[in-house]
Amino acid sequence: MARTDGDSWDLASSVGATATMVAAARAMASAAPDPVINDQFAAPLVRAVGVDFFTKLVDGELTEADLGDDPQLNIARFANGMAARTRFFDDFFADAGAAGVRQAVILAAGLDSRAYRLAWPAGTVVYEIDQPEVIAFKSRTLAELGAQPIAVRRAVAADLRDDWVSALRSAGFDPTAPTAWIAEGLFGYLPPEAQDRLLGLITENSAPGSRVAAEAVPATMDVDPEAVRERMQTVTEKWSSHGFDLDFSELIYLGDRTEAATHLTELGWQTSAIPTNGLLAQYGLPLIEEDQQFGQASYLTAVK
């Protein structure tokens, strides 16, 4: 079903299902030999969501051979990409903590378990923002697993298209204190103008010394949107044969958008970015060959 204004979801439908997909990839990456991440909560969270396709991936009942050998659809390569992405944001929070930042915000948190698994400095408060059903499910499931957050965790049930800033402040957020913000796997699911508005609101609520890390999607001037949709349709057709029917092309926004790094620089941040292959190389993971690169993201960090 195509996106609509004000649409909502749980972790088995629409945009929420992509959060479960990413958690499944983190679980696979964590189980790999010499893993670059260790997300011990990813697999039990995926199993709790109960989408059979993702549970089979986590449990090794679906493999690369089952899903085809197209390099763009290779599930092992996807897991490597999510491992690098996860480690990038893990390291970002570690660096922010080492610099004295004690307030963190995870935008569109999904099944993110960082409040429970990272070595947060004492006194750190982690705010997680997501749809009410997503927040409620994760909080309940982790409690049932007996997990205890390492940082002070404050869940904020709010839609990023609504007045999430008021909800964040009501939860105790202090805009006068330096903050570490992350937007992981988010921008592609926002219309271009919503991305700009989000970065503006982050800036307005960031004290000097604040930091941002984000996965930046390419503008359509660099990528053929129809080619992206065709590739996603291929994924949909292949995965639907294994019982999971979700059209990824209906979930994203491919309109022309301002590069996130450029916009943050214009808003007064000192910004740097690394391409996907640079990130894979940094963590010792296989690179994406040039003829297989297709709308690759970049990973940016910014300091105010």
C-alpha positions in Angstrom: 0.0 0.0 0.0 1.4 3.4 -1.0 2.3 5.9 1.7 -0.3 8.5 2.7 -0.2 11.6 4.9 -0.6 10.5 8.5 -0.2 6.8 7.8 0.9 4.6 10.8 2.4 1.2 11.2 3.5 -1.6 13.5 6.7 -3.6 13.1 5.1 -6.1 10.7 3.7 -3.6 8.2 4.7 -0.7 6.0 7.8 1.2 7.1 7.8 -0.7 10.4 8.6 -3.9 8.6 11.8 -2.4 7.3 12.9 -1.8 10.9 12.4 -5.5 11.5 14.3 -6.3 8.3 17.2 -4.2 9.5 17.1 -5.9 12.9 17.2 -9.3 11.1 20.3 -8.1 9.2 21.9 -7.0 12.5 21.2 -10.4 14.0 22.8 -12.1 11.0 25.8 -9.8 11.2 26.2 -10.4 14.9 26.3 -14.2 14.3 29.0 -13.9 11.6 32.6 -15.0 12.2 34.6 -12.1 13.7 31.5 -9.8 13.8 32.0 -6.1 13.7 28.9 -5.6 15.8 27.3 -7.5 18.7 23.5 -6.8 18.9 22.4 -9.6 21.3 18.8 -8.3 21.3 18.3 -8.2 17.5 17.3 -11.9 17.0 14.9 -12.1 20.0 13.2 -8.9 18.9 12.8 -10.2 15.4 11.3 -13.5 16.6 8.9 -11.5 18.8 7.6 -9.5 15.9 6.7 -12.8 14.3 7.1 -12.2 10.6 8.0 -15.7 9.4 10.3 -14.5 6.6 12.6 -12.5 8.9 12.5 -15.2 11.6 13.7 -17.7 9.1 16.5 -15.4 8.1 17.6 -15.0 11.7 17.4 -18.8 12.4 19.3 -19.7 9.2 16.3 -21.4 7.5 16.6 -19.0 4.6 20.0 -18.5 3.0 21.6 -16.7 0.1 20.9 -19.7 -2.2 17.2 -19.4 -1.4 17.0 -15.7 -2.3 19.0 -15.7 -5.5 22.5 -14.6 -6.6 21.7 -11.1 -7.9 24.5 -9.0 -6.2 22.0 -6.3 -5.5 19.7 -8.7 -3.6 22.4 -10.7 -1.9 21.3 -11.1 1.7 24.9 -11.6 3.0 25.9 -8.3 1.4 22.9 -6.6 2.9 23.9 -7.9 6.4 27.4 -6.6 5.8 26.0 -3.2 4.9 23.8 -3.1 8.0 26.8 -4.2 10.1 28.9 -1.3 8.8 26.0 1.1 9.3 25.3 -0.1 12.8 29.0 0.2 13.8 29.2 3.7 12.4 26.4 4.9 14.7 27.7 2.9 17.6 31.1 4.6 17.2 29.4 8.0 16.8 27.7 7.6 20.2 31.0 6.4 21.8 32.9 9.4 20.5 30.1 11.8 21.7 30.2 10.2 25.1 34.0 10.5 25.2 33.6 14.2 24.4 31.3 14.7 27.4 27.9 14.6 25.6 25.3 13.1 28.0 22.1 13.4 26.0 21.3 11.3 23.0 18.3 11.2 20.7 17.5 8.3 18.4 15.1 9.4 15.7 12.7 6.7 14.3 14.3 4.2 16.7 12.5 1.1 15.5 14.2 -2.0 17.0 17.3 -0.1 18.0 18.7 -1.6 21.2 21.6 0.8 21.8 20.2 2.0 25.2 20.6 -1.6 26.3 23.9 -2.7 24.7 26.3 0.3 24.4 28.7 1.3 27.2 27.1 4.6 28.0 28.9 7.0 30.4 27.2 7.4 33.7 24.5 10.0 33.6 23.6 9.6 29.9 20.0 9.9 29.0 18.9 8.3 25.7 15.6 9.4 24.1 14.0 7.1 21.6 11.3 8.5 19.2 9.0 6.4 17.1 5.4 5.5 16.4 3.4 4.6 19.5 2.9 1.0 18.5 6.6 0.5 17.8 7.7 2.1 21.1 5.2 0.0 23.1 6.1 -3.3 21.4 9.9 -2.8 21.9 9.6 -1.6 25.5 7.3 -4.5 26.4 9.4 -7.2 24.6 12.7 -6.1 26.1 11.1 -6.1 29.6 9.9 -9.6 29.0 13.4 -10.6 28.0 14.7 -9.2 31.3 16.8 -6.6 29.6 17.8 -3.5 31.5 18.9 -0.3 29.8 22.5 0.8 30.6 21.7 4.5 30.0 18.6 6.2 31.3 16.1 5.4 28.6 13.1 7.6 27.8 10.8 6.4 25.1 8.9 9.1 23.3 5.8 7.9 21.4 5.6 10.5 18.6 5.3 10.7 14.8 8.2 12.7 13.3 5.6 14.4 11.0 3.9 15.8 14.1 5.1 18.0 17.0 7.7 15.6 18.2 9.8 18.4 19.7 7.1 19.1 22.3 6.8 15.4 23.1 10.6 15.2 23.4 10.8 18.2 25.8 7.9 16.8 27.8 10.0 13.7 28.3 12.8 15.8 29.9 14.9 16.7 26.9 17.1 19.8 27.7 17.8 21.9 24.5 20.4 23.8 26.4 22.6 20.8 26.8 24.8 19.3 24.0 23.0 16.4 22.3 24.1 13.5 20.1 21.4 12.9 17.4 21.2 10.0 15.0 18.9 9.5 11.9 19.7 6.0 10.8 17.9 4.6 7.8 15.3 7.4 8.0 15.7 10.0 5.3 14.5 7.9 2.4 11.1 7.5 4.1 10.6 11.2 4.4 9.5 13.6 1.7 12.3 15.9 0.7 10.7 18.9 2.5 10.2 16.8 5.6 13.9 16.0 5.7 14.8 19.7 5.5 12.3 20.5 8.2 13.7 17.8 10.5 17.2 19.0 10.1 16.0 22.5 10.9 14.3 21.4 14.1 17.4 19.4 15.2 19.4 22.6 14.7 17.0 24.7 16.7 17.1 22.3 19.6 20.9 21.7 19.6 23.2 23.6 22.0 26.8 24.3 21.0 28.8 21.1 21.1 25.9 19.0 19.8 26.5 16.3 17.1 24.5 14.7 14.4 25.1 11.5 12.5 22.8 10.4 9.6 22.6 8.1 6.6 22.1 10.4 3.7 20.2 9.1 0.6 21.3 10.3 -2.8 19.3 12.9 -4.7 17.5 11.7 -7.8 19.7 13.9 -9.9 22.3 11.2 -9.3 20.0 8.2 -9.4 17.3 7.2 -11.9 14.2 6.8 -9.7 12.6 4.4 -12.1 15.6 2.2 -12.0 15.4 2.2 -8.2 11.8 1.2 -8.3 12.4 -1.6 -10.8 15.2 -2.9 -8.5 12.9 -2.8 -5.5 10.2 -4.6 -7.5 12.6 -7.4 -8.1 13.2 -7.7 -4.4 9.5 -7.7 -3.8 8.9 -10.5 -6.3 11.7 -12.6 -5.0 10.8 -12.2 -1.3 7.0 -12.7 -1.9 7.8 -16.2 -3.2 9.0 -16.9 0.4 5.8 -15.5 2.0 6.8 -11.9 2.6 4.9 -9.5 0.4 5.8 -5.9 0.8 6.4 -3.5 -2.0 9.5 -1.4 -0.9 9.1 1.0 -3.8 5.8 2.3 -2.2 7.5 3.2 1.0 10.2 5.6 -0.1 10.2 9.1 -1.5 12.4 9.6 -4.5 11.8 13.3 -5.3 14.7 15.7 -5.7 16.1 16.6 -2.3 18.8 18.8 -0.8 21.9 16.8 0.1 21.7 16.4 3.9 25.4 17.4 4.4 24.9 20.5 2.3 21.8 21.5 4.3 23.5 21.0 7.6 26.5 23.0 6.5 24.1 25.8 5.5 22.5 25.6 9.0 25.9 26.2 10.6 27.2 22.7 11.3 30.7 21.5 10.6 30.0 18.5 8.4 31.9 15.5 6.9 30.7 12.4 5.1 32.0 9.0 4.1 30.6 6.9 1.2 29.3 3.4 1.7 32.5 1.7 0.4 34.6 3.9 2.6 32.6 2.7 5.6 32.8 -1.0 4.5 36.6 -0.6 4.2 36.9 1.1 7.5 35.4 -2.0 9.2 37.1 -4.6 7.1 34.0 -5.7 5.2 33.8 -6.6 1.4 33.4 -3.6 -0.9 30.7 -3.1 -3.4 32.1 -3.4 -6.9 31.8 -0.3 -9.0 29.5 -1.9 -11.6 27.2 -3.1 -8.8 26.8 0.3 -7.0 23.3 1.5 -7.2 22.1 4.5 -5.4 24.6 4.2 -2.6 24.1 6.1 0.6 26.7 8.2 2.4 27.2 8.6 6.1 27.6 12.0 7.6 28.6 13.5 10.9 28.3 17.1 11.9 29.3 19.2 15.0 27.7 22.4 16.1 
